[in-house]
Amino acid sequence: MIYSYVLIKTEPGMQSDALAKINKTRGVEKAHTVTGPYDIIVFVATEDLVSLKKTVVSKIQNLNMVRDTMTCLVLDMIDEK
């Protein structure tokens, strides 16, 4: 599995609408609106890099309310207890 965090900037006032659509996207495990330079942070789990690309580029970046994204691949994970 490929895990990543996608940091998203939305059009002003569109965070809630974007969050609702992004949350329905295949591969999205968790999505939250946040404070700071980004409006939404999304945790994505996909089978491979091709699937990750489809999720980020075709599903998230194509939303007209999304202005910018940054994808951060997870290198190590420690199981939560």
Protein Blocks (a to p, Z undefined) as FASTA:
>chain_A
ZZddddddddehilmmmmmmmmmpghiabdcddedjbfbdcddddfblmlmmmmmmmmmm
mpmkbmbdcddddfbdcddZZ
